[in-house]
Amino acid sequence: MNIVRSFWELRVYMTARQACADIFHMTRKFPKEERYSLTDQIRRASRATKALIGEAWGRRRYRDSFAHKLVEALSEANEVQSWIDDAEDCAYVDPSWANDMRDRWEVIASSISRMIDRADLFCPNSPKTDYSNTIQEDSPESEWFIDS
């Protein structure tokens, strides 16, 4: 059994990465007057979600620190959903695109929330962690990781 060693192997990270790219490409079409408001805000929140997942991975030495960064990521993911609502309300995006993106960001938010609830599984070196419960590549918890 191989232990997963990188946040790049997390499905939630890859899903957020792709969703960030899709948001970036869509926001290039937004009006120029939105450049420093809606465009900037939705891009920042989506990128922050992805970055905080990576940062949380680097803080796995301490379960509480790991969970704290994931709580921040969850907050940013929820913010993205709100900005998608604004983009739809202003008719900058097609309603079907908005619905698809909200669904994708809900999956991201739900995955982050489940990671918070199961933080012990992700923190093999935390002083309070039972090492027998850590996630490994071919364990039942492999839902968290992309296919190798």
Backbone hydrogen bonds, N-H to C=O, Kabsch-Sander energy under -0.5 kcal/mol:
donor,donor_aa,acceptor,acceptor_aa,energy
9,E,6,S,-1.5
10,L,7,F,-1.8
11,R,144,W,-3.5
14,M,10,L,-2.0
15,T,11,R,-2.8
16,A,12,V,-2.3
17,R,13,Y,-2.7
18,Q,14,M,-2.2
19,A,15,T,-2.3
20,C,16,A,-2.5
21,A,17,R,-1.9
22,D,18,Q,-2.3
23,I,19,A,-2.3
24,F,20,C,-2.7
25,H,21,A,-2.4
26,M,22,D,-2.2
27,T,23,I,-2.8
28,R,24,F,-1.0
29,K,26,M,-1.7
30,F,27,T,-1.3
34,E,31,P,-1.8
35,R,32,K,-1.9
37,S,34,E,-1.6
39,T,34,E,-1.9
40,D,34,E,-0.7
40,D,35,R,-0.6
41,Q,37,S,-2.9
42,I,38,L,-2.6
43,R,39,T,-1.8
44,R,40,D,-2.5
45,A,41,Q,-2.5
46,S,42,I,-2.1
47,R,43,R,-2.5
48,A,44,R,-2.6
49,T,45,A,-2.0
50,K,46,S,-1.7
51,A,47,R,-2.8
52,L,48,A,-2.9
53,I,49,T,-1.5
54,G,50,K,-1.7
55,E,51,A,-2.6
56,A,52,L,-2.7
57,W,53,I,-1.9
58,G,54,G,-1.4
59,R,55,E,-0.6
59,R,56,A,-1.5
60,R,57,W,-1.3
62,Y,59,R,-1.7
66,F,59,R,-0.6
66,F,62,Y,-2.4
67,A,63,R,-2.9
68,H,64,D,-2.3
69,K,65,S,-2.0
70,L,66,F,-1.8
71,V,67,A,-2.2
72,E,68,H,-1.9
73,A,69,K,-2.2
74,L,70,L,-2.6
75,S,71,V,-2.1
76,E,72,E,-2.2
77,A,73,A,-2.4
78,N,74,L,-2.2
79,E,75,S,-1.9
80,V,76,E,-2.2
81,Q,77,A,-1.5
82,S,78,N,-1.5
83,W,79,E,-2.3
84,I,80,V,-2.3
85,D,81,Q,-1.7
86,D,82,S,-1.8
87,A,83,W,-2.5
88,E,84,I,-2.3
89,D,85,D,-2.9
90,C,86,D,-2.0
91,A,88,E,-1.7
92,Y,87,A,-2.7
93,V,87,A,-0.9
98,A,94,D,-2.4
99,N,95,P,-2.6
100,D,96,S,-2.4
101,M,97,W,-2.8
102,R,98,A,-2.7
103,D,99,N,-2.4
104,R,100,D,-2.3
105,W,101,M,-2.8
106,E,102,R,-1.9
107,V,103,D,-1.9
108,I,104,R,-2.1
109,A,105,W,-2.6
110,S,106,E,-2.6
111,S,107,V,-2.4
112,I,108,I,-2.4
113,S,109,A,-2.5
114,R,110,S,-2.3
115,M,111,S,-2.1
116,I,112,I,-2.2
117,D,113,S,-2.2
118,R,114,R,-1.5
119,A,116,I,-1.4
121,L,118,R,-1.9
122,F,118,R,-0.6
122,F,119,A,-1.2
123,C,119,A,-0.8
123,C,120,D,-0.6
126,S,123,C,-1.1
129,T,126,S,-2.3
131,Y,129,T,-0.8
133,N,130,D,-2.2
134,T,131,Y,-1.3
135,I,121,L,-2.1
137,E,2,N,-2.4
139,S,136,Q,-2.1
142,S,139,S,-2.2
143,E,140,P,-0.6
144,W,141,E,-2.0
145,F,142,S,-1.9
146,I,9,E,-2.5
